[in-house]
Amino acid sequence: MLDTALSLRGDITDKRLVRNFSYLGGKWTAAADGATFVVTDPANGAQVGEVAALTAAQARDAVDAAQAAFPAWSALLPQDRSALLRRWFELMGETREDLARIMVLEQGKPLSEAWGEIDYAASFIEFYAEEAKRPNIEGVTSHLHDAEVEVWREPVGVAALITPWNFPAAMLTRKAAAALAAGCTVVAHPSAETPFSALALAELAERAGFPPGVFNVVTGDAPTIVKPWTEDTRVRALSFTGSTRVGQLLYRQSAATVKRLVLELGGHAPVIVFADADLDHAVAETMKAKFATSGQDCLGANRIFVERGIYDAFCARFAEATQALTVGPGMDDPDIGPLMNEAAVAKQEEHVADALAKGARLVCGGARHPLGPLFYQPTVLADVPEEALILAEETFGPVAAILPFDTEDEVVTRANATEYGLVAYLHSLDPRRIYRVSRALQFGMVAVNRTKVTGAPIPFGGMKQSGIGREGARLGMEAFTEVKYVCRNWA
């Protein structure tokens, strides 16, 4: 019997949302060898619960189930798939509070951010419930006498989805809703650090009435589960959100079976603040870009470039705002929660020590927080030199690096001097400059005078080593469909 510490908590109302077993072919499934792994609360190290660690053979069983379900699911009328997705969306709304609390306990993010993520996750299901009705046949003017020409979009088959720990609900629904709307069946592997959110979504999918095998969640060790999927020719598409290093590995492993790939990988976002910007607004928005999700966000600001004329004023106001941030367990709804694991905290320490050794100036913070081993003080480094590690590597934590610039051409060159190209933030009130710099930045997304840009209707994704493909919008369904051209003569 697996440990059920999470389900015993009084702040989880719907106990059936707490699942310890994987969900395969419509059945809750333990590991064939009885193996489990422990999930802990990053705020205090307490055990949240044990979860089944399935075998490689069971990972293949999940593909068997998805493949068996595919013919009927892909043949279902689009409006029927839409209705099931719509019900899944409604159930997320009905269980919002419990889903958020489950997330806080296993991931550590502040409660208000968890509420926001549940709403964000649900929005993808709602969006693709509508898009499920619209993969229409496209008529094409024929280039041949006596021939009719059509272009069809058909589902590729089984889609494998690998999701990260920092957004354990939204990254799964963003992928799964698009794949299911397209007519694909799904095998999903959540991070071993945050499996309960994915299993709760599987429980809701079962309640919504999804047929067995359409939506499968397989928990356990990532290489054990995912490698069989990369080798399986029946898995026609693979979507992954995570580090560039792991994305490169999956790219190589999927080459032999020529899968459709969507890779949402690392970021190294620049913030560029010109002297003509609204300074108070720029500080407030840059705080959001840096410290959301305690800095554990691929969209997080890693390099904050400020024009020299306002540099000192920006640093002073940014540091003042940083020192006012609250730190605490996620259930207390602070500004900054714990980091995910010891490796994340060690990286903050390494980046701060390296920057200071190379001449950066510590403005505030710079050490672990006394609340516990996985808490780190919100930190501001100024005058960070170009050779510092923090300007080359994704920090993924609450450490801000600020540095001055003098000219537009200079800062664009410096901002683009990275193999990452996910998002860039730009602050200016000059419309001509906004246009020039937005065009010049080599990033898949550019936020101008704001931070929040993501949402179900927009194509999320990056350039260069920040990934391949797009998620969200109609483009989010493309990796899960094949284009079939039909040239027809009736005689």
Secondary structure, 3 states (H helix, E strand, C coil): CCCCCCCCCCCCCCHHHCCCCEEECCEEECCCCCCEEEEECCCCCCEEEEEECCCHHHHHHHHHHHHHHHHHHHHCCHHHHHHHHHHHHHHHHHCHHHHHHHHHHHHCCCHHHHHHHHHHHHHHHHHHHHHCCCCCCEEECCCCCCCEEEEEEEECCEEEEECCCCCCCHHHHHHHHHHHHHCCEEEEECCCCCHHHHHHHHHHHHHHCCCCCCEEECCCCHHHHHHHHHHCCCEEEEEEECCHHHHHHHHHHHHHHCCEEEEECCCCEEEEECCCCCHHHHHHHHHHHHHHHHHCCCCCEEEEEEEHHHHHHHHHHHHHHHHCCCECCHHHCCCECCCCCHHHHHHHHHHHHHHHHCCCEEEECCCECCCCCCCECCEEEECCCCCCHHHCCCCCCCEEEEEEECCHHHHHHHHHCCCEECEEEEECCCHHHHHHHHHHCCCCEEEECCCCCCCCCCCECCEECCEECCECCHHHHHHHEEEEEEEECCC
